[in-house]
Amino acid sequence: MAPWLETLRTGDWLTRERMRLWAAAVLAASGAGLLFLIVTSNGLIDYQGRPLGSDFSNVYAAGTYVLDGKAAAPFDWPAQFSREKAIFGETTQFYGWHYPPFFLFIAGALATMPYQLALAVWQGVTLVLYLLCVREIVRFSFPNPTPGEGKDFANDPLVYLLALAFPAVLVNMGHGHNGFLTAALMGYALVVLDRRPVLAGILFGLLSYKPQFGLLIPLVLIASGRWRTLAAAAATVALLILATTLVFGSDVWRAFFASMHLTRVEVLEAGGTGWHKIQSLFAWARMWGGSVPLAYAAQGAVTLAIGGVLVWLWRSEAAYPVKATALAIGAILATPYSLDYDMMVLAPAIAYLAADGMTRGFGPWEKSTLALLWFVPLFARAIAEHTLIPLGVLAMLAVFVLALRRALSDTAVFTRGAPVPSS
């Protein structure tokens, strides 16, 4: 094997100093990019003519309808576009509202503030929740740090530098999106799943504001016999639906379900968002010229395969961080619609698998592939646009396979006493 290939296999190139330098460089570039957007903006509009925080504009516009007592209006695309133009100008781009009605509570609360303040509060609060989630994952993975041996990773500045510099953070902030909240809900639910099963269920239930990421969570909870968590999640969703209906009326649900057809046909199947932006098997097939039925078939086959793997994995004797990693990555791979800002959910997956590797040793290719997964949100969209190579999907699949390999090694240890592979 060539020396450079052997270095990639072992991951010896990924030193602590290199991680610090690369993370600092990405964070500095990200901060400069965001600052440039702000200082070159004209009121609410950036230099490209888009609202600051682009996608957040649809949340704010929907919130203003909530304050007007017209909660069903955001699901009417012409009405939503009309409100966005009233706020951001006639030349603004249309940003559709696709969330379940209970997300209107957050939209309405944010719309009580001026737009720039609402954007700052939304991103700032959810960013803090994300960082706290990372801290809890590290504490969970290293509960008993050894004094004087540099193993108190929960207080290691490098951990938070890597979490802040994770390129999906820049993508999420540039779009004013909800990736921080999604990552925090998924990550913290996994942290407390065994210790506080009801709280985990509540957090999983709240994640239903992005229902496409919850396809496999009930399956895993059933397969692993976590009935209290499943019941708490179901009760949370039921209470959200009840509260939404009592506050906004039943018409909001009719409007939501009616709008789902347009969302499916125009945004997903016709690629209105852009195939290069969507990080899924469905978009991969469509980007390469596949028909809609073929894309659904490919996505369905992969989703079923991942679901089967997760059922086996969560019933096995594999280490918990491996299970958590696989579920977080599987949640993205299982849905046909996820964008690069949704790759924030990969942060808990990376944290869990990295912590497991630091505790029990890394296997071949694991360090290098984890590094690729950390970097990939930075250029997944651009590479797919210019080369038609779905690097984001490929990186997620690679780490999912490596997590499965660790799980197989764990079950071998449990059944035959075989050693866990390490580099």
C-alpha positions in Angstrom: 0.0 0.0 0.0 1.3 3.5 -0.9 2.5 5.5 2.1 -0.1 8.2 1.6 -2.9 5.6 1.4 -1.6 3.9 4.5 -1.7 7.2 6.3 -5.3 7.7 5.3 -6.2 4.2 6.4 -4.7 4.6 9.9 -5.7 8.3 10.2 -2.3 9.2 11.6 -2.4 12.4 9.7 -5.3 13.7 11.8 -3.3 15.1 14.7 -4.7 17.3 17.4 -2.7 20.3 16.1 -4.1 19.8 12.5 -7.6 19.6 13.9 -7.1 22.8 15.8 -5.6 24.7 12.8 -8.2 23.5 10.3 -11.1 24.2 12.6 -9.8 27.7 13.4 -9.4 28.4 9.7 -12.9 27.2 8.8 -14.4 29.2 11.7 -12.5 32.3 10.7 -13.6 32.0 7.1 -17.2 31.3 8.2 -17.2 34.3 10.5 -15.8 36.5 7.8 -18.5 35.3 5.3 -21.3 36.0 7.7 -19.9 39.4 8.6 -19.6 40.2 4.8 -23.3 39.3 4.4 -24.3 41.7 7.2 -22.1 44.7 6.3 -23.1 44.5 2.6 -26.8 44.2 3.3 -29.3 46.9 2.6 -31.8 46.8 5.4 -33.3 43.3 5.4 -31.8 42.4 2.0 -28.3 41.0 1.3 -26.1 41.9 -1.6 -27.6 39.2 -3.7 -31.1 40.5 -3.3 -32.2 37.8 -0.8 -33.5 38.4 2.7 -30.9 38.1 5.4 -31.1 34.6 6.7 -32.9 33.7 3.4 -35.0 30.7 4.5 -35.9 32.3 7.8 -37.9 34.8 5.9 -40.7 32.2 5.4 -40.8 31.6 9.2 -41.1 35.3 9.9 -43.7 35.9 7.2 -45.7 32.9 8.5 -45.4 34.3 12.0 -46.9 37.6 10.9 -50.0 35.7 9.6 -50.3 34.0 13.0 -50.3 37.4 14.7 -53.0 38.5 12.2 -55.2 35.5 13.2 -54.7 33.8 9.8 -52.7 30.7 10.8 -53.8 28.8 7.7 -52.5 31.5 5.3 -48.8 30.4 5.1 -49.9 27.1 3.5 -51.4 29.1 0.7 -48.3 29.7 -1.5 -49.6 32.8 -3.3 -50.6 34.3 0.0 -47.3 33.4 1.6 -45.4 34.9 -1.3 -47.5 38.1 -1.1 -46.6 38.5 2.6 -42.9 37.9 1.9 -43.0 40.6 -0.8 -44.7 43.0 1.5 -41.9 42.5 4.1 -38.8 42.1 1.9 -39.8 43.9 -1.4 -41.3 42.9 -4.7 -38.1 41.4 -6.0 -37.6 38.9 -3.2 -37.4 35.2 -3.9 -40.2 32.9 -2.8 -39.5 30.8 0.3 -42.3 28.3 0.9 -43.7 27.2 4.3 -43.7 23.4 4.6 -43.7 22.8 8.4 -46.5 21.1 10.4 -48.9 23.6 11.9 -47.5 23.3 15.5 -44.3 25.1 14.3 -46.5 28.2 13.9 -46.2 28.7 17.7 -42.5 29.4 17.3 -43.0 31.5 14.1 -45.6 33.6 15.8 -43.4 34.2 18.8 -40.5 35.3 16.6 -42.7 37.6 14.6 -43.4 39.7 17.6 -39.8 41.1 17.2 -38.2 43.2 14.5 -36.9 40.9 11.7 -33.1 41.2 12.5 -33.7 40.7 16.2 -35.9 37.7 15.6 -33.2 36.2 13.3 -30.5 36.8 15.9 -32.6 35.3 18.7 -33.6 32.3 16.7 -30.0 31.5 15.6 -28.4 32.4 18.9 -30.7 30.4 21.2 -30.7 27.3 19.1 -26.9 27.5 18.6 -26.5 27.5 22.4 -28.8 24.5 22.6 -26.7 22.7 20.0 -23.4 23.4 21.9 -25.0 22.3 25.2 -26.0 19.1 23.4 -22.4 18.5 22.3 -21.2 19.0 25.8 -23.7 16.5 27.2 -22.6 13.9 24.6 -19.0 14.3 25.6 -19.9 14.1 29.3 -21.9 11.0 28.6 -19.1 9.4 26.7 -16.4 10.4 29.3 -18.2 10.4 32.6 -15.1 9.9 34.8 -12.2 12.1 33.5 -8.8 11.3 34.8 -7.1 14.3 36.5 -3.7 15.3 35.0 -4.0 13.0 32.0 -5.8 15.4 29.6 -8.9 13.3 29.5 -11.4 15.9 30.7 -12.9 16.3 27.2 -16.1 18.0 28.4 -13.9 21.0 29.2 -11.6 20.7 26.3 -11.7 23.9 24.1 -10.9 21.9 21.0 -14.3 20.1 21.3 -16.2 23.3 21.2 -13.9 24.8 18.5 -14.7 21.7 16.3 -18.4 22.0 17.2 -18.6 25.7 16.3 -16.4 25.3 13.1 -18.4 22.4 11.8 -19.2 23.7 8.3 -22.9 22.8 8.6 -23.0 25.6 11.3 -22.1 28.2 8.6 -24.6 26.7 6.2 -27.3 26.8 8.8 -26.6 30.4 9.9 -26.4 31.6 6.3 -29.9 30.2 5.7 -31.3 31.2 9.1 -32.5 27.6 9.5 -33.4 25.2 12.2 -30.5 22.7 12.0 -29.2 23.7 15.5 -32.6 22.8 17.0 -32.9 19.5 15.1 -29.3 18.5 16.2 -30.0 19.5 19.8 -33.3 17.5 20.0 -31.8 14.4 18.4 -28.5 14.5 20.2 -29.9 15.2 23.7 -32.7 12.6 23.3 -30.0 10.0 22.6 -28.0 11.2 25.6 -30.8 10.7 28.1 -32.5 7.7 26.4 -31.5 5.2 29.0 -31.4 7.5 32.1 -34.5 9.5 31.5 -36.7 7.7 28.9 -39.7 9.9 29.3 -37.7 13.1 28.6 -36.1 11.3 25.6 -39.6 10.6 24.3 -40.6 14.2 24.7 -37.6 15.4 22.8 -38.2 12.8 20.0 -41.8 14.0 20.0 -40.7 17.7 19.6 -38.6 16.6 16.7 -41.8 15.9 14.8 -41.6 19.6 13.6 -39.3 18.0 11.0 -41.3 14.8 10.6 -39.1 13.4 7.7 -36.3 12.8 10.3 -38.5 10.7 12.5 -39.2 7.8 10.1 -37.0 5.3 11.8 -37.1 6.5 15.4 -40.4 4.6 16.3 -39.0 1.5 14.7 -35.8 1.7 16.8 -37.8 2.3 20.0 -40.1 -0.7 19.3 -37.2 -2.9 18.3 -35.3 -2.1 21.5 -38.3 -2.3 23.8 -38.3 1.3 24.9 -42.0 1.5 25.4 -42.0 4.4 27.9 -40.0 6.5 25.5 -42.3 5.6 22.6 -45.4 6.4 24.7 -43.9 9.8 25.8 -43.1 10.6 22.1 -46.6 9.7 21.0 -48.2 11.7 23.8 -46.0 14.7 23.0 -47.1 14.6 19.3 -50.8 14.2 20.4 -50.6 17.2 22.7 -48.9 19.3 20.0 -51.7 18.4 17.6 -54.4 19.1 20.2 -52.9 22.4 21.3 -52.5 23.5 17.6 -56.1 22.6 16.9 -57.5 24.4 19.9 -55.4 27.6 19.2 -55.5 27.8 15.4 -58.6 25.7 14.6 -59.0 22.7 12.4 -58.7 24.6 9.1 -55.0 24.9 9.6 -54.7 21.1 9.3 -56.7 21.0 6.1 -54.5 23.8 4.7 -51.4 21.9 5.7 -52.4 18.6 4.1 -53.6 20.4 0.9 -50.1 22.1 0.6 -48.3 18.8 1.0 -49.2 17.8 -2.6 -47.5 21.0 -4.0 -44.5 20.4 -1.7 -44.1 16.8 -2.9 -44.6 17.6 -6.6 -42.9 20.9 -7.0 -40.1 20.9 -4.4 -39.2 17.3 -4.2 -40.1 15.5 -7.4 -39.6 18.4 -9.8 -36.5 19.5 -8.0 -37.6 23.1 -7.4 -35.1 23.3 -4.6 -32.2 22.0 -6.8 -31.0 18.4 -6.9 -27.5 19.5 -5.8 -28.9 21.0 -2.6 -30.8 17.9 -1.5 -28.6 15.3 0.3 -30.6 12.1 -0.3 -30.7 9.0 -2.5 -33.8 10.3 -4.1 -32.1 13.5 -5.3 -29.0 11.4 -6.4 -31.2 9.3 -8.7 -33.1 12.4 -10.0 -29.8 14.3 -10.5 -28.5 11.5 -12.6 -31.6 11.5 -14.8 -33.7 8.8 -13.1 -37.4 8.9 -13.3 -39.6 9.8 -10.2 -40.7 6.1 -9.7 -37.0 5.0 -10.0 -36.0 7.6 -7.5 -38.7 6.5 -5.0 -37.7 2.9 -5.5 -34.1 3.6 -4.8 -34.9 5.7 -1.8 -37.3 3.1 -0.5 -34.9 0.3 -0.9 -32.2 2.2 1.0 -34.6 3.3 3.7 -35.8 -0.3 4.2 -32.2 -1.6 4.3 -31.2 1.1 6.9 -34.3 0.3 8.9 -33.4 -3.4 9.0 -29.8 -2.6 10.0 -31.0 -0.3 12.8 -33.4 -2.9 14.2 -30.6 -5.5 14.3 -28.1 -3.0 15.7 -30.3 -1.7 18.5 -31.2 -5.2 19.5 -27.5 -6.2 19.5 -24.7 -5.9 22.1 -23.0 -3.1 20.2 -21.7 -0.2 22.1 -24.3 2.6 22.7 -22.3 5.3 20.9 -22.3 3.1 17.8 -26.0 2.7 18.0 -26.5 6.5 18.5 -24.2 7.3 15.5 -26.1 4.9 13.2 -29.5 6.3 14.2 -28.5 9.9 13.7 -27.0 9.2 10.2 -29.8 6.8 9.3 -32.4 9.5 10.1 -30.9 11.7 7.3 -30.3 8.8 4.8 -33.9 7.5 5.3 -35.7 10.6 4.1 -35.8 11.7 0.4 -35.7 15.4 1.5 -32.8 16.7 3.5 -30.6 19.7 2.6 -27.1 20.6 3.6 -28.2 22.6 6.6 -30.0 19.5 7.9 -26.5 17.9 8.1 -26.3 19.6 11.5 -27.7 16.2 12.7 -24.4 14.7 11.8 -22.7 16.6 14.6 -24.0 14.3 17.3 -23.1 11.3 15.1 -19.6 12.5 14.7 -19.3 13.3 18.4 -20.5 9.8 19.4 -18.3 7.9 17.0 -15.2 10.0 17.7 -15.7 9.6 21.5 -16.1 5.8 21.0 -12.9 5.7 18.9 -11.0 7.7 21.5 -12.2 5.3 24.2 -11.7 1.9 22.5 -9.5 2.7 19.5 -10.2 3.6 15.9 -10.6 1.0 13.2 -9.0 1.4 9.7 -10.3 4.4 7.7 -12.5 5.6 10.6 -10.5 8.8 11.4 -10.2 9.9 7.8 -13.8 9.1 7.0 -15.0 11.0 10.1 -12.9 14.0 9.0 -14.5 13.8 5.6 -17.9 13.8 7.2 -17.0 16.8 9.3 -15.8 18.7 6.2 -18.5 17.6 3.7 -21.2 20.2 4.4 -18.8 22.9 3.3 -18.6 21.7 -0.3 -21.3 19.0 -0.8 -23.6 21.4 -2.6 -21.0 22.9 -4.9 -19.5 19.5 -5.9 -22.9 18.0 -6.7 -23.8 21.1 -8.7 -20.6 21.1 -10.8 -19.7 17.4 -11.0 -23.0 15.6 -10.2 -21.2 13.6 -7.5 -23.4 13.3 -4.4 -20.4 13.5 -2.0 -22.6 14.3 1.0 -24.6 11.1 0.6 -21.5 9.0 -0.1 -19.8 10.3 3.0 -22.8 9.6 5.2 -23.1 6.1 3.7 -19.4 5.5 4.4 -19.6 6.4 8.0 -22.8 4.4 8.5 -21.0 1.3 7.1 -18.0 2.0 9.4 -20.4 2.2 12.4 -22.0 -1.1 11.3 -18.5 -2.6 11.1 -17.8 -1.5 14.7 -21.1 -3.0 15.7 -20.2 -6.3 14.1 -16.9 -6.3 16.0 -18.7 -5.6 19.2 -21.1 -8.6 18.7 -18.1 -10.7 17.9 -16.5 -9.7 21.2 -19.7 -10.6 23.0 -20.2 -14.0 21.4 -16.7 -15.2 20.7 -14.3 -12.9 22.6 -12.8 -11.6 19.3 -10.8 -8.4 19.5 -12.2 -5.1 18.4 -10.3 -3.9 15.3 -8.0 -1.0 15.8 -5.5 0.8 13.6 
